[in-house]
Amino acid sequence: MTDAYLTRLHEFTIILYAISVLLYFFDFMHNNQKANRAAFWLLSFVWLLQTAFLLIYMVDTKRFPVLTIMEGLYFYTWVLVSFSLLINKLLKIDFIVFFTNVLGFIIMAIHTFAPIREGTEIATQVISELLLIHITAALLAYGGFSLSFIFSLLYCVQFNLLKRKIWGKRLRRIPDLTKLENIAYLFNVFSVPLLLIALILGIQWASVQAPGFVWYDPKILGSFLVLFIYGCCLYARVTHKLVGKGIAYFNIACFLILLINFFLAGNFSTFHYK
């Protein structure tokens, strides 16, 4: 399959993704189940295409595609789409699917239309299973934190609607506050140990393979800071020191720090991809 043909397929996929997001938005505004079903099946087709692209890429490169930032962004989008489809089928929470895929579409658009940079040093280094597990675990953790962030954001929206006594179909379609808080917490419980595993394996790999590795590398320090604040968030939730809107705000702040670390700290790293 030629590069030009794959490029056209990528562009076709992002068009389908855009239509799916627009249909979810229409359903969000007008509670239209036909639009919701059409959006779900379009999104399912997008997921199939994304999965096919990942498999084709793995066959061509003979490795798991997470070693450069553009590969990582694409895999991250695939994780978000996968999570959103599972949530839609298992939990029947349409709003979560909509907001998750708005985020996923933005990331996929960045991946599709950003200029391609060849010859990234880390992609040409010796590939080890340790590195693959490290990056994959980190991206899965980021996907879980993203979903937790969206649930906390919806908690704040729902809380505000209730406080202002704005009743209507939109309010009824958002899960109750307790459910939103609990699911956000569960995604953090899933993601924190995954991130810890990713950090341990990443440091072990870097100490052996990366010539520029130092313990005080900005990306390492930033990642441990992210792990620490999410650990504090879990502790505050478990001990009930923060509940309700307070823990939702804390969780949103944690995710913003994660984004800063992912997009900014890597630029100052001596061995991470940039």
C-alpha positions in Angstrom: 0.0 0.0 0.0 1.6 3.3 -1.1 2.2 6.3 1.2 -0.1 8.4 -1.0 -2.9 5.9 -0.6 -2.4 5.7 3.1 -2.4 9.5 3.4 -5.8 9.6 1.5 -7.2 7.0 3.9 -6.0 8.9 6.9 -7.7 12.0 5.6 -10.9 10.0 4.9 -10.8 8.7 8.4 -10.5 12.1 10.0 -13.5 13.3 7.8 -15.5 10.4 9.2 -14.4 11.2 12.7 -15.4 14.8 12.2 -18.9 13.8 11.0 -19.2 11.4 14.0 -18.3 14.3 16.4 -20.8 16.6 14.7 -23.6 13.9 15.0 -22.7 13.5 18.7 -23.0 17.2 19.1 -26.4 17.3 17.4 -27.5 14.5 19.7 -26.0 16.5 22.6 -28.1 19.5 21.7 -31.4 17.9 20.6 -31.4 14.4 22.2 -31.7 12.7 18.8 -31.2 9.0 19.1 -30.9 8.5 15.3 -28.0 10.9 15.3 -26.5 9.1 18.3 -26.7 5.7 16.6 -25.3 7.0 13.3 -22.4 8.7 15.3 -21.7 5.4 17.1 -21.5 3.3 14.0 -19.3 5.9 12.2 -17.0 6.0 15.2 -16.9 2.2 15.2 -15.8 2.4 11.6 -13.2 5.0 12.5 -11.9 2.6 15.2 -11.6 -0.2 12.7 -9.6 2.0 10.3 -7.4 3.2 13.1 -6.8 -0.4 14.2 -6.0 -1.3 10.6 -3.5 1.6 10.2 -1.8 0.5 13.5 -1.5 -3.1 12.3 -0.2 -2.0 8.8 2.4 0.3 10.5 3.5 -2.5 12.8 4.0 -4.9 9.9 6.0 -2.3 7.9 8.2 -1.2 10.8 8.2 -4.5 12.7 7.7 -2.7 16.0 4.9 -1.2 18.2 4.2 2.3 16.9 4.7 4.5 20.0 8.4 5.5 19.7 7.9 9.1 18.4 5.6 11.8 19.5 3.4 11.5 16.4 3.1 7.8 16.8 2.3 8.3 20.5 -0.4 10.8 19.6 -2.0 8.4 17.2 -2.0 5.6 19.7 -3.4 7.9 22.3 -6.3 8.8 20.0 -6.9 5.1 19.4 -7.0 4.5 23.2 -9.6 7.4 23.6 -11.8 6.0 20.8 -11.6 2.5 22.3 -12.5 3.8 25.7 -15.4 5.9 24.4 -16.9 2.9 22.5 -16.7 0.7 25.6 -18.3 3.4 27.7 -21.1 3.9 25.2 -21.9 0.2 25.1 -21.3 -0.7 28.8 -22.3 2.5 30.7 -24.7 4.1 28.1 -23.3 7.6 28.9 -23.6 9.5 25.6 -22.2 12.8 26.9 -18.9 11.2 27.9 -18.6 9.7 24.4 -19.1 13.2 22.9 -16.6 15.0 25.0 -14.0 12.2 24.8 -14.2 12.3 21.0 -13.9 16.0 20.8 -10.5 15.6 22.6 -9.7 12.6 20.4 -10.5 14.4 17.2 -8.3 17.4 18.2 -5.3 15.0 18.9 -5.9 13.1 15.6 -6.1 16.3 13.6 -2.7 17.3 15.1 -1.3 13.9 14.1 -2.7 14.0 10.6 -1.8 17.5 9.6 1.4 18.2 11.5 4.5 18.1 9.4 6.3 14.8 9.4 9.8 14.8 10.9 12.0 12.0 9.8 15.1 10.6 11.5 14.1 11.0 15.1 17.0 9.7 17.1 15.1 7.6 19.6 13.2 5.8 16.8 16.5 4.6 15.3 18.0 3.4 18.6 18.0 -0.2 19.7 14.3 -1.2 20.3 13.6 -3.3 23.4 10.5 -4.8 24.8 11.1 -2.8 28.0 10.8 0.5 26.0 7.6 -0.7 24.3 6.0 -1.6 27.6 7.1 1.7 29.1 5.6 3.9 26.4 2.4 1.8 26.0 1.7 1.8 29.7 2.3 5.6 29.9 -0.1 6.2 27.0 -2.8 3.9 28.5 -2.4 5.8 31.8 -2.8 9.2 29.9 -6.0 7.8 28.3 -7.4 6.9 31.7 -6.5 10.3 33.1 -8.2 11.9 30.1 -11.4 10.1 30.8 -11.2 10.9 34.5 -10.8 14.6 33.5 -13.9 14.5 31.3 -16.0 12.9 34.1 -14.8 15.6 36.5 -15.6 18.3 34.0 -19.1 16.9 33.5 -19.4 16.8 37.3 -18.8 20.5 37.4 -21.4 21.1 34.6 -24.0 19.0 36.4 -23.3 20.7 39.7 -23.7 24.1 38.2 -27.0 23.1 36.5 -28.4 21.8 39.7 -27.2 24.8 41.7 -28.9 27.2 39.2 -32.0 24.9 39.2 -31.9 24.5 35.4 -34.0 21.4 34.7 -34.4 19.8 31.3 -33.5 17.0 29.0 -29.8 17.9 29.0 -29.6 17.6 32.8 -31.3 14.2 32.8 -28.9 12.9 30.2 -25.8 13.6 32.4 -25.3 10.9 35.1 -25.9 11.8 38.7 -23.1 13.5 40.7 -22.2 10.4 42.7 -21.8 8.3 39.6 -19.6 10.9 37.9 -17.4 11.3 40.9 -17.0 7.5 41.3 -16.2 6.8 37.7 -13.6 9.6 37.6 -12.0 8.1 40.7 -12.0 4.6 39.2 -10.2 5.8 36.1 -7.5 7.4 38.3 -7.2 4.1 40.3 -6.6 2.3 37.0 -4.1 5.0 35.7 -1.9 5.8 38.7 -0.3 2.3 39.0 0.0 2.1 35.2 2.0 5.4 35.2 4.1 4.2 38.1 5.0 1.0 36.1 5.7 3.1 33.1 8.1 5.3 35.0 9.9 2.4 36.6 10.4 0.6 33.3 11.3 3.9 31.5 14.1 4.7 34.0 15.4 1.2 33.9 15.6 1.4 30.0 17.0 4.9 29.9 19.8 4.1 32.4 21.0 1.3 30.1 20.2 2.6 26.6 20.0 6.4 26.6 23.5 8.1 26.6 22.0 11.5 27.7 20.1 10.0 30.6 20.2 11.9 33.9 18.0 11.5 36.9 17.1 15.1 37.0 15.9 15.2 33.4 12.9 17.6 33.2 10.6 15.0 31.7 11.4 12.5 34.5 10.9 15.1 37.2 7.7 16.3 35.6 6.3 12.7 35.3 7.0 12.0 39.0 5.3 15.3 39.8 2.2 14.2 37.8 2.3 10.8 39.6 2.6 12.6 43.0 -0.3 15.0 42.5 -2.5 12.2 41.2 -1.5 10.2 44.2 -2.5 13.1 46.4 -5.8 13.3 44.5 -6.5 9.6 45.2 -5.5 10.1 48.9 -7.8 13.1 49.2 -10.7 11.1 47.7 -10.1 7.9 49.8 -9.8 9.8 53.1 -12.7 12.1 52.2 -10.6 15.2 52.8 -11.9 16.4 49.4 -15.2 15.3 48.0 -17.7 16.5 45.4 -16.8 19.7 43.6 -13.5 20.0 45.5 -12.1 16.7 44.2 -13.5 17.4 40.7 -11.5 20.7 40.6 -8.4 19.0 42.0 -8.7 16.3 39.3 -9.1 18.9 36.5 -6.0 20.7 37.8 -4.0 17.4 37.8 -4.9 16.8 34.2 -3.8 20.3 33.2 -0.4 19.7 34.9 -0.2 16.4 33.0 -0.7 18.2 29.7 2.0 20.8 30.6 4.4 17.9 31.4 3.6 16.0 28.2 3.8 18.9 25.7 6.3 21.2 27.4 8.7 19.2 29.6 9.6 17.0 26.7 11.2 20.0 24.9 13.8 20.2 27.6 14.5 16.5 27.9 17.9 15.2 26.9 16.6 11.8 25.5 12.8 11.8 25.2 11.2 12.4 21.8 10.1 15.9 21.1 
